[in-house]
Every structure is written in structure tokens, then in C-alpha cells.
Amino acid sequence: MYHATTRHITVTVTPSFLPEQSAPAEGRWVFAYRIEIANGSRETVQLRSRYWHITDGHGQVEEVRGPGVVGEEPILTPGDSFTYTSGCPLGTPSGIMRGHFRMQRPNGSFFEIEVPAFSLDAPDARPRTLN
């Protein structure tokens, strides 16, 4: 598991390899990642958008931006948490993802919370260095 805390909001990531959806002979490795966002702050916040920086085993970068996560823009009151699972296909057996979520306060102001860098590794892959 990987953790990052920004403004008392903790993001925990648990990645896993999906062999049933992968086809290494065809250059396709598929990974899932489970994310929990726990609001340890004293204010209600809403997740409005996401940003991903994905680096495959060859160093190629893909950036992904979009509203919410898995079609939702969850509201987290103090002490609340939200968990979801999503996936990422790669053309290599390992890679690294990192990013952030853009959060909104009730007064309309925004801030970003960090998603920690996490490694995506097939069982027989040489793990990538998180840097």
C-alpha cells in the first residue's frame, strides 16, 4: 500500500495485477488500483477532478485528466471516506502512476491533494523505481 496525506486528507493506494485481462504475448498488461480517500480534516470537501501521470517501463508518459473518479464526484464530510477501484492498461510489465485530486470546499475554493506514486508490476516484472 502507498499513502500520502495533504491537508489532513489521506489517499491510500493498493495496486494489483490482473492476469485474466492481460495478454503479455500481445504486449498488454492490465492493472487495478484501489483508492481510499479519508477526510481527516475539519471541513467538508468534494472531489471535482483527477490528474494521472503514468510512466510505462520504457519511460513513455501518458497524462490523464477528467472530472471526478469512476463517474462520481464524492462529497466527504469530516471523518468520512470514499473508496473506488479503477484500472490501467500498460504496454510493458511494469510502470508507475502518480497524480492528484482537485478538491472543492463549500465556499467554492479549490485545492489539490496528492496521490502517492505507486508501482504497477506484473509478478515476473522487475519493479520500477519510484522517483
N, C-alpha and C positions, 0 to 999 in steps of 0.2 A: 504494500500500500504506500501511497505517496500523499503527503499532506502539505498544505500551505494555508496560512491564516493572514487575512488582510482585514483591518478594522473590526476585529473580533468575529469575522465570518470565516469558518474553516471549510476548505474544499479538500475532500479525500477522494483519491482515485485508486481503483483496483482494476488493472488491465488483465485480459486473458486472451489466449489464442483460441481460434475457432477452427479446428481441423476439418470439421464436416463441411465448412463453407470455403475452405482453402483448396487450391489446386497448384501446389508447388511446381509440378511439371509444366504448367502453363504460366508460371510467373505470377501467381496470385496467392497472397497470404492475407487472411482476414482476422481481425482482432476486435474484441469487445472491450469496452471500458465502462465500469460502473462508477458513477459520481454521486457523492453525497455532499450537499451544501448545508452546513449547520450554522444558523444565525445565533451567535453568542453575544451579539450587540444588544443595545437597549432600544433600538429603533426598528420599525417595520421597513422592509426593503422588498423591491420587486426586481427579479431578473429580467432584463429587457433584451439583451443580445449576447452573442458569443463570438469569440475570435479564437481560431486554432492556427497554430504554426506547426506543420507536420513535415518532418525530415525523414526520408527513407534511408536505407542502408547505403545508397550511392551518394548521399548528400543532396539529393533533389528536394526542393522545398515546395510545399503546397500550402496556401493560406485559404482559410475558410471563414467567412463572416456570415452572420444571419441573425434574424430575430429569435429570441428565446432559445429553448432547448427542447428537442423532441416535440415540437408543436405547442409548447406551453411557455408561459411567462409567469412562473410561480411567484406568489407573494409569501414572504417568510416573516412572521411576527417574531419578536424576541423569544428565543428558546426553540423555535421551530426548525425543521429540517426538510429537505426535499432530496429525493434520490431518483436517479434515472439511469438507464443503460442505453448506450449507443454503440456504433461500430465504425471501423476504419479499415478499408482495404489498402494493402501495400503491394508494390511490385517487387519487394525484397523481403527476406525473412525477419528483418528487424527494422526498427525505426524509433523515432522519438516524437512525442507530441507535447506541446506546451500551449498556454493561452491565457485568456482571461474572460470574465463575465462582466458585463456592464450592468450595474445595479442602479435603481432609482429610489430615492427617498420620497415620502409623502409630500414634501414641499416642492418636488419637481427636479431637484438637483440630482446629478449623476456622479458615480464613482466606479472604479474598476476594482475587482478582486482577482487575485492571481489564481490560476490553475497551475499546480506544480508540474514541472517537466516530468514525464513518465515514459518508461521504456516499453516498447512493443516488441516482444521476442518470441519467435516460434521455438519449440522445445530444443531443436538441434541448431539454432542460430547462435552466433557469437553476439552477446549483448552489446548494444551501443553504449557509448559513454555519455552520461548526462552532463553536458557543459553548456 
